[in-house]
Amino acid sequence: MTQPELLVEPVPVVAEMTPYTGAPVDPLIELKLDSNESMSPVPSLDAAVPEDGSWQPNRYQRTSGLEARLAVIFGIDSDHVTVTAGADDALERAVRSVCDPSRQAVLTTPTFEPLERYVRQAGATMVQVPWWTGDFPVDQVCARATPENSLVAVVSPNNPTGAVASRHALKELSRRLPGALILVDHAYVEYGSPEHDLTRTRGSAPTGRRRGRTCARRHRVRRWTRVACHGVQAVCLWVGLVLLASHMAWVG
Ligand SMILES: Cc1ncc(COP(=O)(O)O)c(C=O)c1O
């Protein structure tokens, strides 16, 4: 049978991309962080569904309950927190909110590959600064930043190198590039200290439940909620609430 003709062609940047199937194989890279290799059990669905009638799987769910609880844990106002459909969703929203063809974004290389896709799809000029070991290369990144630079992405600990950006480096970036969004991906933050083994990743994070979170100034959070509207599934929110209630370690 012949394939029906596509009525709408994808935009060129999407047409030329291959499907994302995980990080490309690189003989220099030993860490495998692009899937969820965690063996930790996840709570059962039964435990997550409340019996008070508030479970409405046929409704878009509000994320405000989980955001409020997270805000208490982080000691910030709840309008600085947004819950997303996995960390990926948060990254894409953040990139799309500040990148377009007139702007530039700086990423390090190698890093979490979807970030490159989001920047390319947004049409921004992508600058890649090598970062394999040591602290985040602040000087090199700042040297490549132009007035059009609207984003610097810092994955720390970095996937796939495990390199960690210091607090000082992040502060310096913010100070020296006040016009750019400094997007810090802390998906592996609980493994940032030397005693943790990065090859056993994602702790107890049930990544299949597609739930992430971001913390930022409230005006940024408001922009991100404009980029996508109804991303988080009800069951993911309930699992998040259950995990918080039972004080399980949780990575978004
Ligand atoms: C550095 C990094 N950020 C974000 C993600 C995506 O996380 P999530 O499964 O919550 O979308 C991954 C997944 O491997 C990752 O390695």
The ligand as an ORCA input file, in Angstrom:
! r2SCAN-3c Opt
* xyz 0 1
  C      20.663     15.254     32.652
  C      19.261     14.819     32.421
  N      18.285     15.727     32.511
  C      16.997     15.382     32.310
  C      16.635     14.090     32.005
  C      15.195     13.766     31.751
  O      14.581     13.398     32.924
  P      13.043     12.956     32.936
  O      13.032     11.473     32.775
  O      12.531     13.390     34.268
  O      12.364     13.659     31.814
  C      17.629     13.098     31.913
  C      17.271     11.710     31.591
  O      18.086     10.861     31.401
  C      18.967     13.475     32.110
  O      19.963     12.578     32.006
*
